[in-house]
Amino acid sequence: METNLSQNDHSTDGAAARGSWGSNFGFIMAAAGSAVGLGNIWGFPMQVGKGGGAVFVMLYLCCVVFICLPILVAELALGRSSGRDPIGAFQVTKPATPWWLAGALGVTAGVGILSFYCVIAGWTLAYIWFSLSGCVGQAPGAFFGAFVADGSKNVLLSFAVLTITAGILLGGVREGIEKASKVMMPALFILLVLLGARALFLPGAASGLAYYLKPDLKEMANIAVLNAALGQAFFSLSLGMGAMITYGSYLSKKTNAVKAAGWVAGLDTMVALLAGFVVFPVGFSIAGFNPAEGGPGLIFSVLPNLFASMPGGALFGAAFFVLLTLAALTSTISLLEVPTAAMVDRGWCRRKSVLLVTLAVAAMAVPSVLSQGAVAWLTKVPGTGMDFLSLMAVVWNNWALPIGGLLISVFVGWVWGADKAIAELKAEGNSFPGARVWAFLIRYVCPVAILFVIVMTARGMFAG
Ligand code: PFF
């Protein structure tokens, strides 16, 4: 334990070999940058649409507070204590046990998630230009459908996203991520508030808000909705795959990681909720809008209507998609950083690691691109009823991340030990007022709740 602590004491040596965050605020913005992304602005409203509105929102908030926040604290503690990538964090903390496999699952999930995330980030990139040029026209839904079905254009766009991400990682991540996040996150927030204020004055705003805020309680017992809420919460907070272990490994002992975790979870949730205040009022102001049919195109086929109705909408629309792309990039950076850190900590040089991981992800992204209309069997993968991109999202978000979260909570709560984690979090005189509550949540509530959801979902799948 002593050795582990000293391995990561970069508080005084600045940018030590593994790097470190420059300031508390910078770390919070970078971690919030990882958390806030397409999952909040694209994924959350889409899941609310599929999951029956306000019931999904309520279940989502419960998952964030009682399951994800404790796991976020656990990941940061494990990362900071070990000073390693996700695989190394388990190895260093409990050597000669198979626990490193939990880290390996996370690293694999990072590659899997990035393989479809970069496709959607490619869409946001293209929409910057589409907004400026006004080519979306009067039927944004049809335009979006035709655009995503263009395989070659979208392969290039997703490769462009991966190239930018890899370039940032190669050129010194910490300086880049931290500085950019400090500007981008507040800007994104302000723009969302402005858009929400505009959306609330649209004609359909009242029915949109009713759908968003009024729970249909019979959906409460729907385990599929609970599974989706849990998967979405893990995904949105970048949990269960070691992104926060990795970011925690660059954290100084002086930082109060518990307080930082509260900020990250709070900001992330606020951005997701705000995105709903934009998308639903706008959607319901359009005749024939059915949120359950929104699908992956929800924000791409809904928001252009809002922009078209606004003075200066082309610029505003372009600004929105610029910020969405930047928010996506701070997330792709953290997704790529996890497998990269895993290779670097195994002795590979950073350049080679970034290159190899990027190539692997690029190859895996191709079927996700082609599943949006270009290749028939990928648009409905046999036996699943889903297109390949959605299948990837379900496999990694709804399964791999909660399983990863389950393993992390058991490991930190029982194997490493909640008391040791609390000691780590209280290092350098940091306060942790709810420590006993946290220990209870991480030891009992998180594993039991996650296991329950996983088992019930599996039963439902095999029964149905
Ligand atoms: N949290 C990101 C989002 O909501 O878009 C996605 C993500 C990033 C998931 C990083 C996992 C991760 F490690």
Boltz pocket constraint, residues with backbone or C-beta under 6 A from the ligand:
constraints:
  - pocket:
      binder: B
      contacts: [[A, 34], [A, 35], [A, 36], [A, 37], [A, 38], [A, 39], [A, 40], [A, 110], [A, 113], [A, 234], [A, 235], [A, 236], [A, 237], [A, 238], [A, 239], [A, 241], [A, 242], [A, 243], [A, 331], [A, 332], [A, 334], [A, 335]]
      max_distance: 6.0
